Amino acid sequence: MKYYYSFLLLFCCYSNVYAQTYNRKVVLENITGAWCGLCPEGNHTSRLLQESFGANIIPIGIHIEDPMTIPTTDTVGEYYTGGGANAFLLDRYLFPDQQFVPFTFEVTPLSEKIAERLATPPICSVHLNHVTYDPLSRQVTIGVNATFLQDVSNYQDLRFNLYITEDSVHSTAMGYSQTNFFNMAPGYFYTGAGNPIINYPHRHVLRAALGNAWGTTSSINSLPKDIVAGTSFAHTYTYTLSETWDIDQINIIGLVQNYNADDFRYSEILNADDITIAEILATMEANPMQTAITPANLQIEKIYPNPAQHQLVLQLLQKENTPTQIALYDLAGKHLKTFYSEPLDKGKHQFQLQLPTLPTGMYNLRIQTPTHSQYYNIYIAQ
């Protein structure tokens, strides 16, 4: 175990302006199935990696040909392994020294590549920072924000996506018992656990993918060649969670990915962020002004540069004539400056916002209509 933690220590010691300012997480997709006799060891590998890297990785169970299969998992499994299991994907990224994207369940090579990925400056930052959940309707609304930090002209089609996972899914119904080839093999975690393992807890099961396998079309409405460092985009998802899912085990994952219809080796996940329902409820209670959702009549198209110094450009689409206010707040909710507070006509608009002189740090840009507000994290470096 000391070996695995050495990789985490290596990552924690890594330091540059991107790592200090922006998040970096690796999406660890485990292609698995209840019928797969090797998959219990793969799930144990995922657990070991979580112990080593903690919140720096986001585990997702991609189930193939069992009751937990959804169209997205079928697509991912078919595309990367031909429907075979057990295999891992790390951000669906093809490392320069490897021919294929998938990994086996061996811990050491996975740990090395996760540490390598985490130590690489992120191409974009992803944050889920305006979220709501209604316990009565079980409806969740998530705003996914991305700020690009590097040139992305070598990518093909950048998109947002939102994944929803449920941890520890177990049932005695047909198809949920886990086949276990390690039952009679000495020295494995699931040695003696039975074959099949009844009421087996399936980990981090992908329950829904709102952008399917390859992301939401046109959710990032610029060609990669036109995106410059500092440009921000946002997309809002609304979804009603199934009544059969355990709310306490739900994790919501927002990500930015590249869609390459010609070659899967370049369909990389650039970065991701995640939040549990419990964290959403805690955020709503602690920061009620930061949990409002995007108004249906207002669409934010671009905010750049981010980080900003003296000026910020905001591009938005107003879908109807309505009073609109654009203002800046600190993270404690203190009003700092109002940029615009007048009726705004239907159509596309661009604002050049002159920023006040402020200490370097994170602030909230609020775009408000009479019925809704939207907050965006803006990093000001002066």
Summary of the structure (lengths in Angstrom):
residues: 382
radius of gyration: 21.8
end to end distance: 43.2
largest distance: 72.8
contacts: 1265
relative contact order: 0.14
helix: 21%
strand: 37%
